[in-house]
Amino acid sequence: MGEKRDYHMSPEEFRHWGYQTIDWLVDYRQKVEEFPVLSQVEPGDIRAKLPSNAPQQGESFAEILADIDRIIMPGITHWQSPNFFGFFPAGASAPSILGELMSSGLGVLGFLWATSPACTELETHVLDWLIDMLGLPDHFKSSTGGGGVLQDTACSAAIVSVIAAREQKKADINRLVAYTSTEAHSSLEKAVRISGLRPENLRLIDIDHHYAMSPDRLEQAIKADLQAGLIPCYLAGTVGTTSSNAIDPLTRLGAIAQKYDLWFHVDGAMSGTAALCPELRWIHQGVELADSYCFNPHKWMMTNFDCNCFYVRDRLKLTNALSIMPEYLKNEATDSGKVIDYRDWQLPLSRRFKSLKLWFVIRHYGIEGLQHYVRKHVALAKEFAQWVKLDPAFKLVVNPPLNLVCFRHQGGDLINQEILNRINESGTMYLTSTKLDQKLTLRMAIGQAETERENVKLAWKLIRSVAEKIINDNDFTCQISTEKAA
Ligand SMILES: *Cc1c(COP(=O)(O)O)cnc(C)c1O
């Protein structure tokens, strides 16, 4: 009765369980190769192990942590495994994890400069650093009229860029047209839909034989739209498409964007990181013509999800489109015009102190360390591509410009699908696929922090031996001929 109760974790408990949690993570990362890379559970398996109701009384942290092993781990696909070659790399390096921890520990929301000045100023500063680190144009720097901001993802960057383009046009939204290539990421289609443009006013421009957007086809489409009384508004080029790593011809696309007064956005989500290395900066040739640009340190730059760097040439075009000033947010610093309020650069109001982890990563590795891993992954991809080329059973679909190898078995889609299934069921490695020229194509994305030449060698050995087994498997080849006949 009247007894004072405190449900919090005590400082001593926090310290103890904090150390235990870090220990757990360090151990996990050391033995990550022991787990099947792709989780082997069936739908519903994880939920079946969870109680149907939330606990009425709090539980001990020891029990909670134990359930990570018991309930959660079987349902984990190990993105941090050196044998994860699916989709794209998602590097969660130790310094980035500590940066994330620091950010959640401080628990600040940096929507206004005034709500944590360091949160805004470190972000502005680190994003300026990255412009020099990647050799991006100076007009993206905050000291010019441009600037950078951290979004969560390339999808959000696409959405805010389409909105800025829409507002800049000040025209009938139903007549605005957006352009990108058939190989662009699906986020562009989503961005067009969300920003209120008509879905049918998105043109997916044909590609050339390198899977890059054809500038001639683009210009033809723009002319046709103008003739039909529509208003060309937005163009998105890609540096490193998701399916094949194609690099769109930015210089020619940018010239067309200028000629017809389109907002030109460049999406370098995975591949932008390559520009850390001066010898790979050719990928960004023409980016100086872009109105906006983004890349994801959370893919190939050792930074855990989420972290997208988004730059604009003219920050007013972005903030004019997104700024709303309610009474309860008014403050002196904002009124002075001397500060950046990042809430005006993104969709949500609130935002985390995300630049901390980027700052930790850049300071821990240094430019040199980050370059080392990019070079290593690119060299491994080239070597893997060479092995594919030398094997007559396989075809190298594109010469990899960077760290993604697209290849297929010569035996057709069903065999490639079976290779994929058997490899992923084996748990030894994880590979994903796409369609290029309407044919199933295997994608080997090399970029995990801990991936060594040995992992890539074993991957190739496994792919070859699985393919041979399938070819020699009479039941399977019979099944194929029946399906073909049907
Ligand atoms: C991965 C990727 C995306 C999507 O990235 P998110 O940050 O998850 O939105 C967009 N575009 C390209 C080219 C990508 O590789």
The ligand as an SDF file (V2000), in Angstrom:
LIG
                    3D

 15 15  0  0  0  0  0  0  0  0999 V2000
   18.8440   -0.9320  -53.5690 C   0  0  0  0  0  0  0  0  0  0  0  0
   18.4390    0.0800  -54.5700 C   0  0  0  0  0  0  0  0  0  0  0  0
   17.3380    0.9090  -54.3560 C   0  0  0  0  0  0  0  0  0  0  0  0
   16.4610    0.8060  -53.1490 C   0  0  0  0  0  0  0  0  0  0  0  0
   17.1610    1.1970  -52.0360 O   0  0  0  0  0  0  0  0  0  0  0  0
   16.4230    1.5190  -50.6550 P   0  0  0  0  0  0  0  0  0  0  0  0
   17.4300    2.3440  -49.9430 O   0  0  0  0  0  0  0  0  0  0  0  0
   16.1340    0.2260  -50.0230 O   0  0  0  0  0  0  0  0  0  0  0  0
   15.1960    2.2780  -50.9710 O   0  0  0  0  0  0  0  0  0  0  0  0
   17.0630    1.8760  -55.2950 C   0  0  0  0  0  0  0  0  0  0  0  0
   17.8030    1.9930  -56.4010 N   0  0  0  0  0  0  0  0  0  0  0  0
   18.8660    1.2110  -56.6540 C   0  0  0  0  0  0  0  0  0  0  0  0
   19.6510    1.3850  -57.9110 C   0  0  0  0  0  0  0  0  0  0  0  0
   19.2220    0.2160  -55.7400 C   0  0  0  0  0  0  0  0  0  0  0  0
   20.2890   -0.5610  -55.9640 O   0  0  0  0  0  0  0  0  0  0  0  0
  1  2  1  0
  2  3  1  0
  2 14  2  0
  3  4  1  0
  3 10  2  0
  4  5  1  0
  5  6  1  0
  6  7  2  0
  6  8  1  0
  6  9  1  0
 10 11  1  0
 11 12  2  0
 12 13  1  0
 12 14  1  0
 14 15  1  0
M  END
$$$$
